[in-house]
Amino acid sequence: MKLDADIKSQLAQYLQLLEGNVLLKVSAGSDSVSNDMLDLVNELSGMSDKITVEHTTLPRTPSFSVNRVGEDTGVTFAGVPLGHEFTSLVLALLQVSGRPPKVEQSVIDRIKAIQGVYHFETYVSLSCHNCPDVVQALNMMSVLNPNITHTMIDGAAFKEEVESKDIMAVPSVYLNAEFFESGRMTVEDILNKMGSSKDASEFDNKEPYDVLVVGGGPAGASAAIYAARKGIRTGIIAERFGGQVNDTLGIENLIGTKYTEGPKLAASLEEHAKEYNIDIMKSQLAKRLEKKDFVEVELENGAILKSKTVIVSTGARWRNLGVPGEAEFKNKGVAYCPHCDGPLFAGKHVAVVGGGNSGIEAAIDLAGVAGHVTVLEFMSELKADSVLQERLNSLPNTTVIKNAQVKEITGTNKVDGVTYIERESGEEKHIDLQGVFVQIGLVPNTDWLADTVERTRMGEIVVDNRGATTVPGVFAAGDCTNAPFKQIIISMGSGATAALGAFDYMIRNQ
């Protein structure tokens, strides 16, 4: 497998940034994946005189490790890191060569302070847009701390290993041969789970803000940037920058940008916010809001932040079915991201619950890899756009069942079927299958507000045309509000509106 001209052109530019020599230790067999891997490493060495290749035997074949000369850095790729992992490979080469990672010094200090021995392994699919965040974070930690190693494992290249561990969702991370966590994680998330979390005392001496934004998605980033541009003291609390945008693959309706992908947009939001004097507090969750002399926001770690105004932009999350088996078999056949987990169901029978745009798009994607896809829709008609329905109906390995109320997801150690009620007849039916993808919409992340502000029966925050809530000084924006349409561009606009509304409120009231 030879790299195409575009990838080679990108690589050539990146490899010029190498600061020191890099040694690739390669363990290859005679299989096709080994041949593709050898083509890749040989092309890399041929493009830079700072890269050399040495053949050896590693724990997995095919695989290769990225090292400094005379020093194993603990960064290994089992398989061929192309697709969404191409960037992970490039960053590993640069960081091993001596180029510092683009991360806050406080995070670097936390990584270097970790004691003990940690061997991480991450199972990925190359079509997964969530996996690179985890791979890149653990690779960086391996480069910075000699006690940490990390191996990225392409599940498609090591199918027997994946099946023996019943891995049905990616990324799945193992630590010292024991399951660690599954799903998207930032480096801060990983450090927190390892016990290296920020103490509440780190927030003790923060002066009150003029505007404090809670949530780092498109609405929150927009609000923080608009507030900071007014020259006022601005802070932002974000569990992860980009919010649910990180879980979106192709974005084609962001006006002025013909096409981008969720993780790329999320990174751009954070990069843009860092251009301004914004106090960014990542991997933090709010658990309480109270109006006193200031608006107070209490974090999960117990810290209390004060601000003249607060903008809530906590977004929304995937809605759960709420049926027996869903929670029990999450990551064991129950999934929410067809792009990430679809390749793990190659040749298998899966169901998609939900007949809206997201559900039908998921069914179309899955039909390309799964043996058969069954769509279960609660209503008597699909809600997806007609063009998507036509595309679905043209596929030979799909079935649509309407008026279907899912009763239970069945299985023992993993999903083996779904039971549903045929709503017209009341008859209970069962389908044998291996995976269920839930695509039934969103629920706002507003439970933590309780009855502090007025919310709809769906939990959405009620706002006026300036983004103001029923509590003076508290504003809201984005998918957590009662805005009728949930779109990235609308969230960005509502974030700007809320920031301008908050600024106007301070001028008139303080």
Secondary structure, 3 states (H helix, E strand, C coil): CCCCHHHHHHHHHHHCCCCCCEEEEEECCCCHHHHHHHHHHHHHHHHCCCEEEEECCCCCCCEEEEEECCEEEEEEEECCCCHHHHHHHHHHHHHHCCCCCCCCHHHHHHHHCCCCCEEEEEEECCCCCCHHHHHHHHHHHHHHCCCEEEEEEECCCCHHHHHHCCCCCCCEEEECCEEEEECCCCHHHHHHHCCCCCCHHHHCCCCCEEEEEECCCHHHHHHHHHHHCCCCCEEEEECCCCHHHHHCCEECCECCECCEEHHHHHHHHHHHHCCCCEEEEECCCEEEEEECCCEEEEECCCCEEEEEEEEECCCEEECCCCCCCCCCCECCCEECCHHHHHHHHCCCEEEEECCCHHHHHHHHHHHCCCCEEEEECCCCCCCCCHHHHHHHHCCCCEEEECCEEEEEEEECCCEEEEEEEECCCCEEEEEECCEEEECCCEEECCHHHCCCCCECCCCCECCCCCCECCCCCEEECHHHECCCCCCHHHHHHHHHHHHHHHHHHHHHHC
